[in-house]
């Protein structure tokens, strides 16, 4: 009859139930997928947080500036070179160093050769941050008179005599400072100056 299929009422009802079941199955499948996706998202977030906690914060180190900045990630007992080792004939002043929190330092002068009888006398100078005014806070009590020697000066609150340092100075490390090495004459003398920061 015109090729049109006529379903028995019971068959029609059965077909409707089948279609309804298929639709319900599809909806159920979507709900299951949604739940699984939600669970996986939670797992990924938790794993990311755990990895970040274990790894810790990522350390960044600023590029070195013209003046040595002690706050740029330097660890206790790490150091900075104030004056490179070279032959000099005149008194020399280091760059200014900025110190944000280190209370002390060890200043090391390494003399490796001299052509005459030049002696050296180091001085630590405080630099006032806002105006740039300077004040000589310490000068070595004895000049360095040698052809080859290493001397070490301790700067630390409460530092006293009796240590193995050339000189122990009870002075807190200033927030901005520099070192000048005075020459007694113009004969060539080779040395370097470095410091190690202390907690």
ZAMARGU-4260 file (C-alpha; in steps of 0.2 Angstrom, whole numbers, plus 5000, padded with zeros to 4 digits):
<rodrens>
0) 5000/5000/5000 | 5010/5014/4993 | 5026/5007/5001 | 5021/5015/5018 | 5024/5004/5033
5) 5010/5003/5045 | 5015/4997/5062 | 5004/4988/5074 | 4999/4998/5089 | 5009/4987/5100
10) 5024/4987/5088 | 5023/5006/5087 | 5024/5007/5106 | 5039/4995/5106 | 5048/5005/5093
15) 5045/5021/5104 | 5052/5012/5119 | 5067/5007/5109 | 5070/5025/5103 | 5068/5031/5121
20) 5080/5019/5128 | 5093/5024/5114 | 5091/5042/5119 | 5092/5038/5137 | 5108/5028/5134
25) 5116/5042/5124 | 5112/5055/5138 | 5119/5043/5151 | 5135/5041/5140 | 5137/5060/5140
30) 5134/5061/5158 | 5148/5047/5161 | 5160/5056/5150 | 5157/5073/5158 | 5160/5065/5175
35) 5176/5056/5169 | 5182/5073/5161 | 5179/5082/5177 | 5188/5069/5188 | 5203/5069/5176
40) 5204/5088/5177 | 5204/5087/5196 | 5218/5074/5195 | 5228/5085/5183 | 5226/5101/5194
45) 5231/5091/5210 | 5246/5084/5201 | 5252/5101/5195 | 5251/5108/5213 | 5260/5093/5220
50) 5274/5095/5208 | 5275/5114/5211 | 5276/5111/5230 | 5290/5098/5228 | 5300/5108/5216
55) 5299/5124/5225 | 5299/5142/5218 | 5310/5145/5203 | 5325/5155/5208 | 5329/5170/5197
60) 5346/5178/5197 | 5347/5196/5191 | 5360/5201/5179 | 5376/5209/5187 | 5376/5227/5189
65) 5391/5239/5188 | 5391/5240/5207 | 5390/5223/5215 | 5373/5220/5223 | 5374/5208/5237
70) 5355/5205/5237 | 5356/5197/5220 | 5355/5179/5227 | 5372/5178/5235 | 5373/5164/5248
75) 5382/5165/5264 | 5401/5164/5262 | 5399/5168/5243 | 5410/5182/5238 | 5414/5196/5226
80) 5430/5202/5218 | 5432/5221/5222 | 5449/5223/5212 | 5456/5210/5200 | 5474/5204/5201
85) 5485/5216/5191 | 5500/5227/5193 | 5496/5244/5200 | 5507/5260/5203 | 5494/5271/5212
90) 5481/5270/5225 | 5465/5261/5219 | 5447/5262/5224 | 5435/5248/5221 | 5417/5250/5214
95) 5403/5253/5227 | 5395/5238/5234 | 5377/5237/5240 | 5373/5226/5255 | 5354/5224/5259
100) 5356/5211/5274 | 5373/5204/5277 | 5380/5209/5294 | 5398/5204/5291 | 5412/5200/5278
105) 5429/5194/5276 | 5440/5206/5266 | 5455/5197/5258 | 5470/5205/5249 | 5481/5194/5240
110) 5498/5201/5236 | 5508/5191/5223 | 5523/5202/5218 | 5531/5219/5219 | 5545/5228/5210
115) 5551/5239/5224 | 5547/5242/5242 | 5529/5248/5241 | 5517/5245/5255 | 5499/5244/5255
120) 5486/5250/5267 | 5467/5246/5264 | 5453/5257/5270 | 5434/5253/5271 | 5423/5268/5267
125) 5405/5270/5270 | 5395/5278/5256 | 5379/5287/5262 | 5365/5281/5250 | 5355/5297/5247
130) 5369/5310/5246 | 5384/5300/5241 | 5394/5307/5256 | 5408/5296/5261 | 5416/5292/5278
135) 5431/5281/5281 | 5425/5268/5294 | 5441/5258/5295 | 5459/5259/5290 | 5471/5244/5293
140) 5482/5247/5309 | 5497/5240/5300 | 5503/5242/5282 | 5506/5227/5271 | 5524/5226/5268
145) 5529/5210/5258 | 5533/5203/5241 | 5520/5189/5242 | 5507/5187/5255 | 5488/5185/5259
150) 5480/5195/5272 | 5462/5194/5279 | 5452/5206/5288 | 5436/5201/5298 | 5421/5213/5299
155) 5407/5208/5310 | 5398/5215/5325 | 5406/5208/5341 | 5422/5203/5332 | 5437/5203/5344
160) 5455/5200/5345 | 5463/5182/5347 | 5457/5176/5330 | 5468/5170/5316 | 5463/5185/5305
165) 5475/5199/5301 | 5463/5210/5310 | 5446/5208/5317 | 5435/5223/5317 | 5419/5224/5327
170) 5410/5233/5313 | 5393/5229/5304 | 5394/5229/5285 | 5387/5245/5279 | 5373/5245/5266
175) 5384/5254/5254 | 5403/5253/5255 | 5419/5252/5245 | 5437/5249/5248 | 5453/5259/5244
180) 5470/5252/5244 | 5483/5266/5247 | 5501/5264/5240 | 5516/5271/5249 | 5525/5275/5232
185) 5524/5273/5213 | 5533/5256/5211 | 5523/5242/5203 | 5514/5230/5215 | 5502/5216/5210
190) 5487/5212/5221 | 5469/5208/5221 | 5455/5212/5233 | 5440/5201/5236 | 5427/5198/5250
195) 5416/5184/5257 | 5399/5188/5265 | 5394/5182/5282 | 5378/5179/5290
</rodrens>
